[in-house]
Structures are given as structure tokens and as C-alpha cells.
Amino acid sequence: MKLSKLVGDRFKETPSDCVVASHALMLRGGYMKYVANGIYSSLPPLKRITKKIEEIIREEMDALDGQEVSFPVALPASLWEESGRYASVGSELLRFTDRNGAKMVLGMTHEEAAVQLVREYASTYSRYPFMIYQIQTKFRDEARPRAGLIRVREFTMKDAYSFHTSQEDLENYYARCLRAYQRIFARAGIPEVVCVASDSGMMGGNLSHEFMLLTPAGEDSIVLCPECGYSANMEAAECIYHTEEGSADGPEAASDGPQQAAGREDGSCGSAGSGSAPSALLPVETPGVHTIEELANFLHIAPSSTCKAVVYQKNRDDSYVVLFLRGDLEVNEAKLTSFLGEDIHPAVITEESGLQAGFIGPVSLRGPEGTTVLFDRSLEGLSGLACGANREGWHMTGLDLKRDCPDAVYRDFAKASAGGICPVCGRRSLTISRGIEVGNIFQLGDKYTRSMHMQYVDEKGNSHTPIMGCYGIGVGRLAASVCEAKHDDYGPVWPISIAPWQVHLCCMRGDNAEVRAQADRLYEALQKAGVEVLYDDRNVSAGVMFSDADLLGVPVRLVASPRNRKEGCVELSLRGDRASAVKLPEETAVDSVLAKIRELTEALEAKVPERI
């Protein structure tokens, strides 16, 4: 490819709305063009990158005995009504009506379509197990698209669906898919991706994992234990704050103030402890004091000595959910939503509700009929706490959970935090990192096959419901994530496996006939040798030529120039490593390029784990 003919421009300036490096570099480098909020067109360099990513994915899916299929982009709403997701999924599912008045959706994921495709075919046990997959455009109406291709509304995704007759078979296949994903990311040039336990969310199922590229540009919070290797998405990470019954551990009382929860939060403070005789539950007048921080300052105690209430309402019927937890902790809304089995929103507390905003406590709580009251396990066994008195301007001190809330059932609803206790090794060693989700896998169980009445007959003639696994990778997001991980101040440094071209040939002073002839010979010889080469044949300044080369990020660079021509050589270097530059005789340049490509490829492949 000659750069003079390459569709797309490159720019020096960084667009003002870019918040991450990959977004800026891929716009500046002529990889993509903004069309609408969260929607981009791909220019040739990006298309070449994503095509290579797709081929890596296909090879790994085919090695798992996967069979490629294609599902419709537009689907009848009736399929989603069968599974129950037409009503349960929010506005991110784009619903519309066709010209005949039929309800339709744009596919954001294709579990329903997968079941519909195979439920007649897979009616007998002899056809199991099997896996089908597709690589296709999808649409998810994200509320807040951001960061270029990292969070978009329209995207290309590989989604695969496996079908099994036993949990053991699903688990064995799931392990193979997990390893295949590790291979995909390593082959794409980012072997540092970590696998973390995650929340299944709207996908459902009993077990799921996400693959995270750790980077400050990430939106997700990842909980890690450097001592034992435990890792989980914040949404799924277990929160442990008691090292022994009745004693509190975790973020210390020395914190400057409360950590805010997203729901409607009520503050209360006290002195937590155990082992001594419980103090009496006494009212304390606290006029005009509503939040944890205000109460901590008012009573001169730590937020960790509080029992606070965070109040939500269920989306379905607006009934209240009052969650009590230790005052220095945050609510993990994903855990709460998963427990409730439905979506929630921050509460609007009215006078008619009977709840006293700012003064809600667990003793003698009076809420409207249908109120759900929950307790986080951070409170279990604690005494000497302060809590709301359910009375305007008053709180209680001396709360003893065993004595004053004997019927409380404790569950994990809090977010893990840095310095918390690892649920695997028990050390106070947890750290929090940011990450980009580049893939996910789910053990769906029978969530979709049962609701959509998929059955198979076993060898004895008995009917059963098969179970499923689901495996997704966003192709464009993976390309952007590689750019996020592999770049410098000047542009991307693409891994050899997915680079748009393998070699960038620069002809300095294209108006010099001898230099032009040398570059033309090299271009022709490289193409004959099967090398993917981008030839900058323009008569532009060295600054422009090298700036564009940096933005295009091709791993191997070959430079023909008047000085090199006089010496009868060309210069070979690696993108991002000027110290690697060497001068080569023109006659051996192609062989040297081929050797360098092999070297880069072998170094990358050495980090790819074996298949299971």
C-alpha cells in the first residue's frame, strides 16, 4: 500500500473531548472517524487491525470445535419476551416497531437467537456438546459512551454459545474457553490481561469471569491480592471486615470522612466493639445533623463506629429497600441488585413513607408496607454503635446488633476496599486497580434454555433441559485496549500480530531520483517476499513523514534517504525503539526485515499459553 493513496488523514492536534490515549491516537492517526455519539466509521488501518484480531479469534474458536454462524441484527421482540429480558433489560436495549407494527429489537447480545437457532436441531442427547459462534455488529444504547472504542453504542463482537447435557461437561469446556481467551489476548500482544471473577448481571448464570487489562484508563475497579493472586471485579469481590467474631477490621477509623453510597444515605455514629458488657441504647439529640461525616464530627468518633442506612426503591413498584451497613463502607449495588433480582434506584423519601430522612435506624423502624430491610455482614456481632432513632433530630448510641436486632440476617452487600481482607488467604492485602474489560465468559446454566422451552431426549427417552455457556469479546474494544497498553507519546506501537502493516518503508526526499529508485526496488522486493508493507512515497518533510509513521505504529521501519543511498544502505529500526536502528546493505535488507519479523513473532508467541 502506498501512503499517498491511503484513505484518511493524520493530525497533530489532539481532539478536546478525548479522555484516554487510545481515543486520541486513533482519531489523530486516521484509524476511525466520529459519526454520532458512541458510533464510529473504521478507516483502512483500523479495518486491517480488526480483521487480524478476528482471524486470531476464529482460529482459537475453531480449535475448540466451534462452528461459525450468523444471527440477525434485528430480532423480533417475541424472542426476548420468551426469555423475559424484553421487560427486564433497561433502555440500553433499542426497541422499535417495524412498518407492520411488529415489535423489534436491535441485538445487543444473542442468547435468545442462539437458542432459537438450535432448539429443534439439538432435541437428542447424541448431538451434544457443541458450540456456535459469530463475529457481528451489535448495538447497545449506552447512556454514557466514552473513550472512543472502549465504550461505544455500535460495536463488533465475537459471541459464542456452548450447549451441554451436564454441569461437569460445561465446566470442562468453560476451562478450555478460559484458556483460549488467554491465548487470544496473548496473541494480540497483551498477555498481561488478568482473569477476574465477576458479576453475571443481566446475562444471568452461576459463574462468570471477566478478562481485564489493568490500566488507569479503565472504567472498572479490580480487586487484587498480591499475596495469593486472588482477583475479582469490584462488583463481585467479597467484602470481609471481621477477622474474628465481634471485632472490626478493614479501613481504619482514621478515615477523614464517609465513603458515599449512591443511594439515599443516612448517617449515624458510635463506638464499635465487643468483649465488654454492652452499653444501654440511649437517645442523643443531634439537631441538623444528617450525614455520616456530620455525625462523626458531632460525636467525635470514627465513621467505622456507625450503623448507617442507605435507602433505595425498586424500579418495578417503587417499594423501599433499607440497607444497614457499617458507616465507613460503600454499598455494592451490583450485589444488592443480584440479591433482590431486580433493578433499583436511589430513594426519594416522602413524608408519607414514614421514614425519617437522615435519622433512619434499625430499631423500631417504621416504613411503608412492602419495605425490604437488609443488613450487611459488616455489622454482624458489633455493639456500641450509634444509629438513627427514626425521629427527626435524634440518634441512638449503644446499639448492640445481637440484642437490639435479634432477627437480622446478614449478607455481603458492601464494596471491598484497599487494605481489606482477602477472602482467599485472609491477609489484609487487597489492592484496587482500574481495568478495561476486554472479554467475558459466563456459565449461564439453563436460564435461557428453560425459559425458551429447549429440551433434549436422553438415551432412556427422558426429556431434559440443556445448559449453556456464553463467551464474548469486543473486537474494536480489544484493538483500542492494545493501543492503550502499547503506545508512547507519539503514537501506537502495534504488536506484530495485529499491526496494520508489518513494515513501514519511508522514502526521504522522494524528489531524488536515486533514492526513489532504491525505495521502489525495496517496495517491490518486500511485496514479492510476502511482507505487508506500507510505502510512504510522498514528497514531504522528514518531520511529517516520521510523525505519520509514529501515528501508524507499524512495528518495523525501513528508511531510504540520500545519506543512506550514498553509503549503499538503508536504515532498519523498530517502532518505539530508536536505539534499535541499524544500517544494512540494500542487497540484504529484505532478508533482514524477514528475520526481524520472525524475531518479533517468536517473542510474542513465546508468551502464548498452551491449549487445554
C-alpha positions in Angstrom: 0.0 0.0 0.0 1.3 3.5 -0.9 0.7 6.1 1.7 -0.1 8.7 -0.9 -3.2 6.6 -1.8 -4.2 5.7 1.8 -7.7 7.0 2.6 -7.7 9.1 5.8 -5.8 12.0 7.3 -3.4 12.3 10.2 -3.4 15.2 12.6 -1.0 16.9 15.0 -3.7 18.2 17.4 -5.5 16.1 20.0 -9.3 16.5 20.0 -10.5 18.2 23.1 -13.0 15.5 24.0 -10.5 12.7 24.2 -10.0 11.4 27.8 -7.8 8.4 27.1 -4.7 7.9 24.9 -6.2 5.3 22.5 -9.1 7.6 21.6 -6.8 10.5 20.8 -4.2 8.5 18.9 -6.8 6.5 16.8 -8.5 9.8 15.8 -5.2 11.6 15.1 -3.8 8.6 13.2 -6.6 8.2 10.8 -8.0 4.9 12.2 -11.6 6.0 12.7 -14.0 8.9 12.3 -16.7 10.1 14.6 -20.2 9.6 13.2 -22.5 10.0 16.2 -22.3 9.6 19.9 -20.6 6.2 20.5 -20.6 5.4 16.8 -17.5 5.5 14.5 -16.6 4.5 11.0 -13.4 2.5 10.6 -10.7 3.6 8.1 -8.3 1.2 6.4 -5.7 1.0 9.2 -8.2 0.0 11.9 -10.0 -2.3 9.5 -6.8 -4.2 8.9 -6.1 -4.4 12.6 -9.6 -5.7 13.5 -9.5 -8.2 10.6 -6.4 -9.7 12.1 -7.9 -9.8 15.6 -11.0 -11.6 14.1 -8.7 -14.2 12.5 -7.0 -14.9 15.7 -10.4 -15.3 17.4 -11.6 -17.6 14.7 -8.6 -19.8 14.9 -9.0 -20.2 18.7 -12.7 -20.8 18.5 -12.3 -23.3 15.7 -9.7 -25.1 17.8 -12.5 -25.5 20.4 -14.6 -27.2 17.8 -16.7 -24.0 17.4 -18.8 -23.6 14.3 -19.3 -20.1 12.9 -22.8 -18.9 12.3 -24.5 -15.5 11.8 -27.5 -14.2 13.7 -29.8 -11.3 12.6 -29.0 -7.8 13.8 -32.8 -7.0 14.0 -34.7 -9.5 16.1 -38.4 -9.9 16.9 -39.3 -8.8 20.4 -41.1 -12.1 20.9 -37.7 -13.9 21.3 -36.7 -11.6 24.1 -40.2 -11.9 25.6 -39.7 -15.7 25.7 -36.6 -15.2 27.9 -38.1 -12.5 29.9 -35.4 -10.0 29.0 -37.6 -7.7 26.9 -39.1 -6.3 30.1 -36.2 -6.8 32.4 -33.5 -5.1 30.4 -33.4 -1.3 30.5 -33.2 1.3 27.9 -29.8 0.1 26.6 -31.8 -2.4 24.5 -33.0 -0.5 21.5 -36.7 -1.3 20.8 -38.6 -0.3 17.8 -41.7 -1.1 15.7 -41.4 -2.1 12.0 -43.8 -0.9 9.3 -46.2 -3.7 10.0 -46.5 -2.8 13.7 -44.4 -5.7 14.9 -42.2 -5.1 18.0 -38.5 -5.5 17.2 -35.1 -5.1 18.9 -31.6 -4.4 17.7 -29.4 -7.3 19.0 -27.0 -6.2 21.8 -26.4 -9.9 22.7 -27.7 -13.1 21.1 -28.5 -15.7 23.7 -32.1 -15.8 22.6 -31.2 -16.1 18.9 -28.7 -18.9 19.7 -31.4 -21.0 21.5 -33.9 -20.3 18.7 -31.4 -21.5 16.1 -30.6 -24.9 17.6 -33.5 -25.9 19.8 -35.0 -28.2 17.2 -31.7 -29.4 16.0 -30.5 -30.3 19.5 -33.5 -32.3 20.5 -31.5 -35.5 21.1 -28.6 -36.1 23.5 -26.4 -37.5 20.7 -25.9 -34.0 19.3 -24.3 -32.6 22.5 -22.0 -30.9 23.3 -21.5 -28.3 20.6 -20.6 -24.6 20.3 -21.6 -22.0 17.8 -20.2 -18.5 17.5 -20.4 -15.4 15.4 -18.5 -12.1 14.8 -21.0 -9.5 14.1 -22.1 -5.8 14.6 -24.2 -5.2 17.6 -25.9 -2.1 19.1 -26.2 -1.3 22.8 -27.7 2.1 23.6 -25.1 3.1 26.2 -26.1 6.0 28.4 -22.6 7.4 28.6 -20.4 6.4 25.6 -16.8 7.4 26.2 -13.1 6.8 25.5 -13.5 6.2 21.8 -13.9 2.4 21.1 -13.6 1.4 24.7 -17.3 2.2 25.4 -19.5 2.7 22.3 -23.0 2.1 21.2 -22.4 0.2 17.9 -19.6 -2.4 18.0 -18.3 -5.6 16.5 -18.3 -8.5 18.9 -17.5 -12.2 18.9 -20.1 -14.1 20.9 -20.1 -17.8 21.3 -22.6 -20.2 22.9 -21.9 -23.7 24.0 -24.6 -26.3 24.9 -24.2 -29.2 27.3 -26.1 -32.1 29.0 -24.2 -31.9 32.3 -22.6 -29.4 34.6 -19.4 -31.3 34.5 -19.2 -31.1 30.7 -19.9 -27.4 30.9 -17.2 -26.8 33.5 -14.6 -28.7 31.4 -15.5 -26.7 28.3 -15.5 -23.5 30.2 -12.0 -24.1 31.4 -10.9 -24.7 27.8 -12.6 -21.4 26.7 -10.9 -19.6 29.5 -7.5 -20.8 28.3 -8.5 -19.9 24.7 -9.2 -16.4 25.8 -5.8 -16.1 27.5 -4.3 -17.3 24.2 -6.3 -14.7 22.2 -5.1 -11.8 24.3 -1.5 -13.0 24.3 -1.6 -13.5 20.5 -3.0 -10.0 20.2 0.0 -8.7 22.1 -1.4 -8.1 25.6 -0.5 -11.2 27.7 -0.8 -9.1 30.8 -4.6 -9.3 30.7 -5.8 -10.8 34.0 -8.9 -13.1 34.6 -11.1 -12.0 37.4 -14.3 -13.3 39.0 -17.3 -11.1 38.0 -20.9 -10.4 38.5 -23.2 -12.0 35.8 -25.5 -9.0 35.7 -28.3 -9.2 33.1 -26.7 -12.2 31.5 -27.6 -14.4 34.4 -25.9 -17.7 35.3 -24.0 -19.0 38.3 -20.4 -18.3 37.4 -18.7 -15.7 35.3 -15.2 -14.2 34.6 -14.0 -11.1 33.0 -10.7 -10.5 31.3 -9.2 -7.2 32.4 -6.4 -5.1 31.0 -5.1 -3.2 34.0 -4.7 0.5 33.1 -5.6 3.8 34.6 -7.8 4.4 31.6 -10.1 1.6 32.7 -13.7 2.2 33.9 -13.9 -0.9 36.1 -12.4 -1.3 39.6 -10.5 -4.6 40.1 -9.8 -6.1 43.5 -6.4 -7.9 43.7 -4.5 -9.7 46.3 -0.7 -9.7 45.5 -0.1 -12.3 48.2 -2.2 -15.1 46.8 -3.3 -14.0 43.3 -7.0 -13.5 44.2 -8.7 -11.2 41.6 -12.3 -10.1 41.2 -14.3 -7.3 39.7 -15.4 -4.8 42.3 -19.0 -5.8 41.6 -18.3 -9.4 42.6 -15.5 -9.1 45.1 -16.3 -10.4 48.6 -16.1 -7.8 51.3 -14.6 -9.1 54.6 -14.1 -6.8 57.6 -14.3 -9.1 60.6 -11.2 -11.1 61.5 -12.9 -12.7 64.4 -16.4 -12.6 65.7 -17.3 -9.1 67.0 -14.1 -7.3 66.0 -13.9 -4.9 63.2 -11.2 -4.8 60.6 -10.6 -3.1 57.3 -10.4 0.6 56.6 -9.5 2.2 59.9 -11.5 4.8 61.8 -8.8 7.3 60.9 -10.5 7.9 57.6 -11.3 11.6 57.0 -14.9 11.0 56.3 -17.6 8.7 55.0 -17.4 7.0 51.7 -20.6 7.9 49.9 -23.0 5.4 48.6 -25.1 6.1 45.5 -28.4 5.5 47.2 -30.1 7.9 49.7 -27.7 7.7 52.7 -28.5 8.3 56.4 -25.7 8.9 58.8 -25.1 7.6 62.3 -22.0 7.1 64.5 -20.9 5.4 67.7 -18.1 3.3 69.2 -17.9 -0.2 67.9 -16.5 -3.0 69.9 -17.2 -6.3 71.6 -16.0 -8.3 74.6 -17.3 -5.9 77.3 -20.8 -5.5 78.7 -23.0 -3.9 76.1 -24.0 -0.3 76.8 -27.6 0.8 77.0 -29.3 2.0 73.9 -29.8 5.7 74.6 -31.2 8.6 72.6 -29.0 11.5 71.7 -30.3 14.8 70.3 -28.5 15.7 67.1 -30.3 18.7 65.5 -29.5 19.4 61.9 -27.1 16.5 61.6 -27.9 14.1 58.8 -24.7 12.6 57.2 -22.0 10.2 58.4 -19.4 13.0 58.3 -21.6 15.4 60.2 -22.3 12.9 62.9 -18.7 11.7 63.2 -17.6 15.3 63.8 -20.6 16.0 66.1 -19.9 12.9 68.4 -16.1 13.0 67.9 -15.9 9.4 66.8 -14.9 7.5 63.7 -17.2 6.6 60.7 -16.3 3.0 61.3 -18.3 3.2 64.5 -21.6 3.8 62.8 -24.6 1.9 61.5 -25.9 3.8 58.6 -28.9 3.4 56.4 -28.8 3.6 52.6 -32.2 3.7 51.0 -33.3 2.6 47.5 -36.5 1.9 45.7 -37.3 -1.0 43.4 -37.8 0.1 39.8 -40.7 -2.3 39.4 -43.0 -0.9 42.1 -41.1 1.9 43.9 -41.2 -0.1 47.1 -38.4 0.9 49.6 -35.2 -1.1 50.3 -33.4 0.0 53.5 -29.9 -1.4 53.8 -27.9 -1.0 57.0 -24.2 -1.3 57.0 -21.1 0.0 58.8 -20.8 3.7 58.3 -17.4 3.8 56.6 -18.3 1.3 53.9 -20.0 1.8 50.4 -22.9 -0.2 49.1 -22.1 -2.6 46.2 -25.2 -2.0 44.1 -24.4 -5.0 41.9 -24.6 -7.3 44.9 -27.8 -5.7 46.1 -29.4 -5.9 42.7 -28.4 -9.5 42.3 -29.8 -10.4 45.7 -33.1 -8.6 45.0 -33.4 -10.0 41.5 -34.5 -6.6 40.1 -33.2 -3.1 39.4 -33.2 -0.3 41.9 -32.7 3.4 42.1 -31.8 5.9 44.8 -34.8 6.6 47.0 -37.0 9.6 47.1 -38.1 9.7 50.8 -41.5 11.3 51.2 -43.4 12.3 54.3 -46.0 9.7 53.6 -43.3 6.9 53.7 -42.9 7.3 57.5 -39.1 7.1 57.0 -37.2 10.0 58.7 -34.6 11.0 56.2 -31.3 11.5 57.9 -32.3 9.7 61.0 -33.2 6.1 59.9 -32.1 3.3 62.3 -32.8 -0.4 62.6 -34.6 -0.3 66.0 -38.4 0.4 65.8 -38.1 1.2 62.1 -41.5 2.2 60.6 -41.6 2.0 56.8 -44.4 1.7 54.4 -45.9 -1.7 53.7 -43.6 -3.8 51.4 -40.4 -2.2 52.7 -37.4 -4.6 52.4 -34.9 -4.3 55.3 -31.4 -5.8 54.9 -28.3 -5.9 57.0 -24.7 -6.0 55.7 -22.5 -8.6 57.4 -20.1 -5.8 58.4 -22.5 -5.2 61.3 -22.7 -8.8 62.5 -21.7 -9.1 66.1 -21.0 -5.5 66.7 -22.0 -3.4 69.7 -21.6 0.1 70.9 -22.7 1.7 67.6 -24.7 4.8 67.0 -27.7 4.7 64.7 -30.6 6.7 63.6 -33.5 6.9 66.1 -36.2 7.1 63.4 -37.1 10.5 64.9 -36.3 13.9 63.5 -33.2 15.4 65.1 -32.3 12.3 67.2 -29.9 9.4 67.0 -29.3 6.4 69.4 -26.0 5.3 70.9 -25.1 1.9 72.3 -26.6 -0.2 69.5 -25.9 -3.9 70.1 -26.9 -5.8 67.0 -27.3 -9.2 68.8 -29.5 -7.6 71.5 -31.4 -4.9 69.5 -31.8 -6.7 66.1 -32.1 -10.4 67.0 -33.8 -11.3 63.8 -31.4 -9.6 61.5 -29.9 -11.8 58.7 -26.5 -10.7 57.5 -25.3 -10.8 53.9 -22.5 -9.3 51.8 -23.7 -6.0 50.3 -20.5 -3.8 50.7 -17.7 -2.9 48.4 -14.3 -4.3 49.0 -11.6 -1.6 49.5 -7.9 -1.2 49.5 -6.4 -2.7 52.7 -9.3 -5.1 53.2 -9.1 -8.8 54.0 -8.5 -11.2 51.1 -11.3 -13.8 51.1 -8.8 -16.5 49.9 -5.7 -16.0 52.0 -7.1 -13.9 54.9 -4.4 -11.3 54.8 -5.2 -7.6 54.9 -3.6 -7.2 51.5 -6.3 -6.2 49.0 -5.4 -3.5 46.4 -7.7 -1.7 43.9 -6.7 -1.2 40.3 -8.5 0.2 37.2 -9.1 -2.0 34.2 -10.7 -2.3 30.8 -12.9 -5.3 30.3 -11.7 -6.9 27.0 -13.7 -10.2 27.3 -16.1 -12.1 29.4 -17.3 -15.7 29.8 -20.4 -17.0 31.7 -21.8 -20.3 32.8 -25.4 -19.5 32.0 -26.9 -22.7 33.2 -30.5 -23.2 32.0 -31.6 -19.5 32.3 -32.4 -19.3 28.5 -32.9 -22.9 27.6 -35.6 -23.4 30.3 -37.4 -20.1 29.7 -37.4 -20.8 25.9 -38.5 -24.4 26.3 -35.5 -26.1 24.8 -35.4 -29.8 25.5 -33.5 -32.9 24.6 -34.2 -36.6 25.0 -31.6 -38.7 26.7 -30.7 -42.3 25.8 -33.6 -43.6 28.0 -36.2 -41.4 26.4 -36.4 -38.9 29.2 -36.6 -35.2 28.5 -34.1 -32.7 30.0 -33.2 -29.0 29.7 -29.7 -28.4 28.4 -27.4 -25.9 29.9 -25.3 -23.2 28.3 -22.1 -21.3 28.4 -21.5 -17.9 26.8 -18.2 -16.3 25.7 -17.8 -12.7 24.4 -15.0 -10.5 23.1 -15.4 -6.9 21.7 -13.2 -6.7 18.7 -13.0 -2.9 18.5 -12.5 -2.5 22.2 -9.7 -5.1 22.1 -8.0 -3.0 19.4 -8.3 0.1 21.5 -7.1 -1.7 24.6 -4.0 -2.8 22.8 -3.4 0.8 21.7 -3.9 1.8 25.3 -1.3 -0.6 26.6 1.2 -0.3 23.7 1.8 3.4 22.9 4.2 6.2 23.6 3.8 10.0 23.4 4.0 9.8 19.6 1.5 7.1 18.7 0.7 3.4 19.0 3.3 0.7 19.0 1.3 -2.2 17.4 2.3 -5.8 18.1 3.5 -7.6 15.0 0.5 -10.0 15.1 -2.2 -7.3 14.6 -0.3 -4.3 13.2 -2.0 -2.8 10.1 1.3 -3.5 8.2 4.5 -5.3 9.1 6.9 -2.8 7.6 6.7 1.0 7.1 9.0 2.0 4.2 9.9 5.7 4.3 11.4 7.3 1.1 13.1 10.5 2.3 13.4 13.1 -0.4 11.2 11.5 -2.9 12.3 14.1 -5.5 15.7 12.5 -5.5 15.6 10.0 -8.4 18.2 7.6 -6.9 16.5 7.5 -3.6 13.2 7.0 -5.2 14.5 4.2 -7.4 16.0 2.5 -4.3 12.8 2.8 -2.3 10.8 1.4 -5.3 13.1 -1.6 -5.6 12.7 -2.3 -1.9 8.9 -1.9 -2.1 8.7 -4.4 -4.9 11.1 -6.9 -3.3 9.2 -6.8 0.1 5.9 -7.4 -1.6 7.4 -10.4 -3.6 8.6 -11.8 -0.2 5.1 -11.7 1.1 5.7 -8.8 3.5 2.8 -6.4 4.4 4.4 -3.1 3.6 3.2 0.5 3.8 5.3 2.6 1.4 5.4 6.4 2.2 6.1 7.6 -1.3 5.1 11.2 -0.6 7.5 14.2 -1.2 7.0 15.6 2.3 9.4 16.8 5.1 11.1 14.3 7.4 9.2 15.7 10.3 5.8 15.0 8.6 6.9 11.6 7.4 8.2 10.3 10.8 5.2 11.9 12.7 2.8 10.0 10.4 4.9 6.8 10.8 4.7 7.1 14.6 0.9 7.6 14.5 0.5 4.5 12.2 2.6 2.4 14.7 4.0 -0.2 12.2 6.5 -2.3 14.1 9.4 -2.4 11.6 10.6 0.8 9.9 12.8 0.9 6.8 14.3 4.3 5.7 15.7 5.1 2.3 17.4 8.6 2.3 20.1 10.5 0.3 22.7 9.9 3.1 21.9 6.2 3.2 21.9 5.9 -0.6 25.4 7.3 -0.7 26.5 4.7 1.7 24.8 2.0 -0.3 22.5 1.0 2.6 19.1 1.6 4.2 18.2 2.0 7.9 16.1 -0.5 9.8 14.6 0.2 13.2 11.8 -0.8 15.4 8.9 1.5 16.2 9.3 3.0 19.7 13.0 1.9 19.9 15.3 4.3 18.2 18.3 2.5 19.8 17.5 -0.5 17.6 18.4 1.4 14.4 21.0 -0.3 12.2 22.2 0.3 8.7 22.0 -2.5 6.2 23.2 -3.1 2.7 20.3 -2.8 0.2 21.0 -6.3 -1.0 20.4 -7.9 2.4 17.6 -5.5 3.6 14.7 -7.8 2.7 16.3 -10.8 4.4 17.0 -8.7 7.5 13.4 -7.5 7.5 12.1 -11.0 7.3 14.4 -12.1 10.1 13.2 -9.2 12.3 9.5 -10.1 11.6 10.3 -13.7 12.7 12.1 -12.4 15.8 9.1 -10.3 16.8 6.6 -13.0 16.1 8.6 -15.6 18.0 8.9 -13.3 21.0 5.2 -12.7 21.0 4.3 -16.4 20.6 6.6 -17.4 23.5 4.1 -15.7 25.8 1.1 -17.6 24.5 0.0 -20.4 26.8 -0.6 -23.9 25.6 -4.2 -25.0 24.7 -6.1 -27.3 27.1 
